[in-house]
């Protein structure tokens, strides 16, 4: 077999099986009735509206504030992980008690222990640290044997495992699965095969298993030591304890790539092998910084001195402004107590939106409405409704049509990066500006003005000719879909925020339903544990019709919380009688 030509283009559907495998589980008639060869379509296309559903990266926030920066002299830890919304709720509030173990926090049924909470001495939580833990490997296969692929100076044969599974009212079905030395094969046609190389399938990297050690740690050194064996996923861990220590530690097994970055598919013939892993020991951390707090929001938080060529970690980070907003509020003294931290978790300010609005020339009613906006995406905000319709249905599509006239290519690029869009309209990205015909300020102003006016007319037609009656919450709705039946969906309910606010409210342009956001919010008063608060959504029960299936949804939508009681009993100071803080089960 000849050497694979690295310039050979991969077909557009090369990753379709991977996309389908990582898509949310649904049981829609369209998905179930799709022929196997077309099934991958249902991972990206809404069958009813034929709207492209480009998956958004799921982000999260967390921070720990030192005792010197709070009103009580105790540390505070806050966590609000963002994930795809679902009913039943993704996570479960739980208090785990056993000999040598007394934990309270939020966990997932699929994972051991809790991912955020405290153990009576230390509080902790995680967000995703955007390390690249996967590679797409490309192989040249033999024309007469598609399971035979070139490796090194010779060739190897893919292993095969046949899976058999039952289908109701049909005969058992079987599917052969193939694997190279690097991982599962997801494409194999015309002498080209693709496989996924990922940390997640390597021995000892089972997701979240290392939390069985880290959640028990009661000192900062022990916590950081426990994270050295954290394999996957890649995380930002924050920590605060009753001794007053706080820290941030990035933790993961990150592939060591020498001479390449992992940004594009690479040959699986042996020239692009991993040379072991970076671990938490090699990754950055902060202990008790002078600022008095640590935080993360999936932002690029590698040190400025990091050599990305010599030690590539990742190149896809969030630029949505959440991290900057969190740091600004805390640094200004705006998160000194539990209530203030709750407000910060529900903060709807978007600096990116104001950066874009600042470019408007002004003069028209639509432009003046936005130029007078404070950037807060609250449910009652009229400017937010106009801005989001403009951004989602007019400005971004217009820009994408200029950059990618080919509709098939445009679908792969949608919905487009808001930070990149803002920089382009500010006059940056000259090559992209030339491609889009936006080299001059005049051209950019024309696009801004034309698309905003179209959005204004659109809003008038859909809501009211009087912008004073517009409300963002009339369009932007919290939504928790059930995989099995629409009868079990929870929502819609009006909610604030957007895709670029601390209170994440990422929606799809087809219907503005919020499908990615906080699944749990938690603010922990370190040491005075019963002052802590949390909220789950839509409820604690996974049984439709149960009183607790969706009873927390209204509280969540309004930014309210419930007590995170750690103690089970208290003593009344006047009567000296014992009070049960947690009611008996009924």
N, C-alpha and C positions, 0 to 999 in steps of 0.2 A: 504493500500500500504506500502511496506517495504521501508526502508531508501535507498536512491540512493547510489550505490557503487561508490565512487569518482575515483576508478581505472578503471571503464568501459571506454574503448577507444571510442572516437567519430569517426564516419566514415569520410573518406577523403573528401567526398563531402558535409559535414555538413554545411559549410559556402558558398556553391555555390550560393545560392540565394542572400546572402549578397554581394558576389563578383560581381554578375551580376548587382545588383541594384546600386553599386558604380562604375561600369565600365563606360568608356566614351561612349557616345551615338554614335552608328554607324548604317548604313542602308545597310550593305553589303549583297549581295544575300545569302551568307552562313549563316549570322546571322538571316536574315528574314526567310529562309527556314528551319532552325533548328527546330526539334520538341520541344515542350515545355520542355519535360524531359531532352533534351540535350542542351537547350539554354544556360545554364551556361558555356558551353565550350567556347562560343564565347567571353566571358569576359577575357579569358586568353590565347587562342590559335589563332595564325594567320593561317587561313584556307589554304592559298596558300602555305606557307612554313612549316606549322606545327612547328613553333618555339614558345617556351614558352615566353609569354610576362609577365614577373613578374613586377608588378607595382612598380615604384620607388617613394619614398617619395618626395613630391614636396617641395623644399626649397626656401629660399629667403635671401636677404641681406638688411640690412639697418644700418645707422649710423648717428650720429649727432656730429659735431665737434665744440668745444667752440670757441668764438671769439679770445681767446688768442693763438690759434693754427693755425689761418688763416692769410693770407697776407693782408686781408682787415680790420681785426678787427670786422668782422661780422661772425655769426655762419653759418655753412653749414649743410644742411640735405640732405642725399642721400638715394634713395630707388630703388631697382630693384627686385620686386617679381618674383619668378619662379613658373610657373604653366605649365600644359599641353598645348602645342601649339595647336591652333585651328584657323580656318578661318570660319566666321569673327573673328576679334580680340576679345580676352576675355574681355579686358577693353577698356574704351573710355576716351579720353582726353576731359575735359569739364571745362568750367568756369560758375559757378552758381551764379547768382546775383538776390537778392530779398531784400525786406526791412529787415534790420538786418542781412543780409547774403551776403557774397562776397567771395566765395570759388573757388579755381582753383586746379585741380588735376586729378587723374585717378580713375574712378569708374567702377562698373560692372552693367549691366542692371538689374540684379536680386537683387541688394542691394541698400540701400538708400545712397545718398551723395557720398562722395569720400573716398577711403581707404588710399590714400597718396596724399599730396599736402600742401596747406597753406591757411590761412584765412585772410591774410594781416597783421597779427601780429605774428602768430605762425605756424611753419611747423611741420608735423607729418607723420609717416608711420608705417607700421607693417610688421612683419614676423610671421611665425608660431612658437609658444612656445610649445614644444612637450609634453604637459600634456596629460595624459590618461583620456579621458572623456567618455569612453565606457566600458561596461562589457558584456561578453557572459554568459548568464544565462542558466543553464541546469536543466530540469525538468523530473521527473518521471511521466508518464501519465498512466491512467488506461488501462488495456488490452482491456476492453470492451467499452471504451469511450476515444478516443485520445484527446478530448478537456478538459478532467478532469485531473487536475494535483495536486500533493501534495504540500501543503503549511502549514508550522507550524505543528500543531497537527491535522490538518484537510485537506480539499481539496478545490480547487476553480475551476471554469469553465472559460475557455477562452471566451472572447467576440468575436463576429463575425460581420464583416461588409462586405457586398457584393458589389463589385464595378462592374459597367457595363460600357463598353466602345465600341465605334463604330469602325468598321473595314471596310475599303472601299471594296465594292463588296462582302461583306460577312455579315451574320447576326451579330447582336450585340453579344459581348462576355461578359461573367461574370466570376468573380474570387472572391472567398471568402477569406477575410483576417482575420487572427486571432491574438489576443492580450492577453498577460498575464498582470498581474499587473505591470510588469516591462517594457513591450514594445512589439513590433511586433515579431511574431513567424516566424522564417525563416527556421525551420526544424521540422518535426514531423513524426517520424516513429518508429515502434517497441518499444513502451512504452518510447521513449526518445524524448523530444522536446527542442528546443533552441530558445531563444528570445534575442534581443539586448536591453540592458539598456543603454541609452545615454543621455547626457546633452542636446543635440540638440533638443530633443522632449519635454523637460520639459517647463512648462509655464515661460515666461519671458526670454527665452534664444535664441530667434530668431537670427540667425547669423547676425552679423554686425549692428544690430539695435542700439546698444549703441553708434555707431559712430555718430548718430544724435546729441548726446551731446558732445562727445569728439572733433569732428571736429570744434565745435564752440568755444572751450576754448581758452582763450588768455593769461592765466597765468599758470605757472607750477602747482601750487596747484589745480587750477580748472580742469586742464587736468587730473591729477591723481585722483581727486575725481570723475570725470565723468566715469573713468574706473572701479570703484568699482561695477558697475552694468553690466559690460561686461561679458556676459555669454559664447558665442561661436562665432567662434572657439577660441582656446587658442592662445594668440598672445604676441609677444614682440613689444611694442609700443615705438618708440623713438620720441623725441620732442625737438624743438629748437625755441626760440622766439627772438624778437627784443630787449628784456631786457638783452639778453646774457645768459639766462638760457638754459640748456640742461638736459634731463633726459632719462632714460630707465625705463619702467614699464612693468612687466609681468602681464597679465590680462586674467582672465577666471573664470568660475565656475568649480572648480576641486572637484570631489567627495571626501568626507572624508571616507576613508576606515580604519577600525580599526581591526588590526590583519591579514590583507591580503593586497596584493599589486596590484591586478588587472591584473596580467601578464597572468593568465590562466583562462579558463572557470570555473565558480563556480556554486554551487547549487543555484537554485532559490526557495528553500524550506523555506527560511526565515533567514538563518544563515549568509547571506552576503548582508546586506542592507547598503545603504549609510546613513551616519549620517550628512546630510546637505552638504554644500559646503565650500571650501576655496574660497576666492575672492581676488581681487587685493590688498585689505588691508592686506591679509595674505601672499601674494607672494612677492618675492624680487623686489627691485627697486634701482636705482642709481640716485642721484641728483648732478649735477655739480661736477663730480669726479675730483680728482687731476690730473689724466691722461689727462684731457682736451677733452675726447671723450667718447661716449657710442656707442655700436654696438651690432648686433646680426646676426647670420647666422644659426639659428636652432640648435645651439650648446648647450651642457649641461652647462647652466649658472646659476644653483642654487649655492648658496654659499658652500664653502668647508665644512662648519659646519652643513649643512642641514642634518637632521636625516631622511634618506629615509625609514627606517622601521616604525618610529612613524608617519611620515607625507609623505606617498608616493604620488608623483606628476606624475612622468613619468620615463620610463626606456629606451626609444628609441629615442636617439638624434643623430644628424649628427656628424660624426667624420671625415668629408672629408677635413678638413684643411682650409676651407674658412674663418672661424672666426679668426683663427690664422694669416692668411695672411693679412686680413683686418687690424687687430690690429697692426701687424708689420709695414705695410706701413704707417699707420697714425702716429704711435709712432715715426717713423723715419723722420717725416716731409714731407712725400710724398703725402699729400692730402691737401695742403694749399690753393688751389684755385679751381675754378669750373673745369678747364681743367684737373687738376690732379685727381679730384674725378671721372671724366668721364673715365680717364684711369684706375683707380682702379676698376670701375664697369666692365671694359672690360679686366681685368687682367686674363691671361691664365696660370699662374704659378701653378704647382702642387707639393707640398712638398711630398705628399704620393708617387707620381710616382718616385721622386728622392730617397726616402727611399728604394723603392724596387730595383731600378737600382743599388744602392750602394752595394747590395748583390751579384751582378754578379761577377764571378771570373775574367773575362777579358781574352783577348787573341784572340777570334774569331772576324771576321768583325762585326757580329751582336752585340756582347757584347761591342766592342769598339765604335760602333755608338751610343749606348745608354749611355755609360759611359762618353761620351763627350757632352751630352745633358744638356741644361740649365733648363730643366723642363717646358719650355714655350710651350704650346700647340697652337701655331700659325698656320694659314692655310698653310703657306709655309714650315712647319717643317717636315723634313724627319724622324727624330727620333720619333716624336709623332705618325706618321703613324705606324711605326714598333711597338712601345710600346703598342698602343691601340689594334692592331691586336693580339699581343702576350697575353695581359691581357684578352681580350674578347673571343678570339676563341681558345686559346691554354692553357694558364696557369690556368685560373679559371675552365674551363671544366675538365682539367686533375686533379686538386685538388678535385673538387666535385665528380669525379668518384671514387676517393680513399676514400673519406669520406662517400659517399652514393652510394654503388654499385647498389642498387635498383633504376632503372630508374624513377619509379613513385615518390619515395622519393626525388630523385635528382631534379625533376622538381619543387617540392615545395621549394627547397633551392636556386634554380638558381635566379639571376646570381651569388649570393655570395657577401659577404661584403668585399670591398677592404681593409679597415683598419684591419679587422681580418686576411685577407690573408697576409698582410704585416707583422703583428706581428707574425703569424705562421712561416713565412719564416725567421724571425729574431731569431727564437728559442724559442718564447713564446708559450703559450697555450700547455703545455706538453701533456694533455689528448687528445686534438685534433691531435697533432703531432703523438702520438702513434697510433691513429685510422687511420691516413693517411700514416703510415709507414715513417714518416719524423722526427724521433727522433734525427738523427745525422746531422751535418752540411754537411757531404758528401752526404747524401741522398737528402737534400734540394738543394744543388748545382747541383746535377744531374738532378733534376726536372726542375730547372731554366734553365739550359743549354740546355736540350733536347727540352723543349717547346719553348724557344727563337729561337733555330735553325729552328724548324718547322715553326715558325711564319716568320722568315727571308725568308725561301724557299717559303712560301706562298705569301709573298709580292712580291718577285721576279717574281713569276708566274703570279700574277694578275696585276702588274704594269710595272716594268722594272727590268732587272738584275742589272742596275746601281742605287744604292740607292740615288745618288745625284739628281735624277729626281723625287724622291718621294715627295709628298705634302699631308699633312693631309687634306687639303681642298678638295682634289680630292675624298676623301672617306666620309668625315664628312660634312653633308649637313643640313642646316636649312630646316624645313619642317612644313607646317601648313595645316593639313588636314581638309577638310570640311565633316561634318557628312552625308550630303545627297548625294553628287555626286562627283566623282573624277574629273569631269570637273572644279570644283571650288577649287581644292587644290591649295595652293600657295607654290612654291618651285619646285625642290630643288635649294638651293643656298649655296655656300661654306661658312663655318663659322668655327671659332676656338673654343677653350675651350674644356672641357671634363666634366665628371661627378664629378670631384674633384677640380674644379677651381672656382674662384670668378665669372668669366663669365661662368655660368652654361651652359653646352652643353650636357645634358644627352641624350644618343642615345640608340637604341635597336640594339643588335648584328646582327639581321637579315639583316639590310640594312644600319646601321650607320646614319640613319636620326635622326636629333635632334628633339625630340618630347616634351622635357621638358627644359625650360630655361626662360629667362627674357621675360615677356610679355610687360612690360613697364620699361623704365629706366628714372630716374628723379634725377637731382641735383639742389637743391634750395639754392640760395643766400639769406639768411634770412635778410630782410630789404631792399635790393636792388633787389626787386622781378623780375624785367625785365631782370636781368642778368641770371636768372635761365634757365635751358634747360631740354628737355625731348624727348623721342621717344616712339612711339607705334608701334605695329607690328601685322599683316602685313600692316594694314591701318586703317583709321577711318571709312570708309564706310563698311557696311555689305552686300552690293549689288554687286555680281559678275559682272564684266564688267564696274563698275563705276571707274572713274579715281583715286579715293582715296581708292579703295578696297585693293590694294597691293603696293601702291606707296612708302610706308615707309620701305618696306622690304630691298631694297639695302642699305639704310642708316643704318638700324639696323645691318645688317650683317657686315658692315664696322666699327661699333662702333661710328657712327656719331649721332648727335642730331639736334633738331630744337629749336628755341627760345620758352620759356614758358612765353609768354607775359601776364602780369597781367593788365597792363594799356591799355586802349583802345585809348588814345590820348596822344600826347606830344606837347610841344611848341618848335618850331624851334628858337634857341637862336639868330640867326642873323636877321631873318625876323619877329620874334615874331608872326608867324602864327601857327595855330593849325594843327597838322598832325594826320591823322587817322592811327593808328598802325595796326589795323586789317581791311583788305579790306572788302568792302561791299559784301554781298552774291550775287552771279550771278546765 
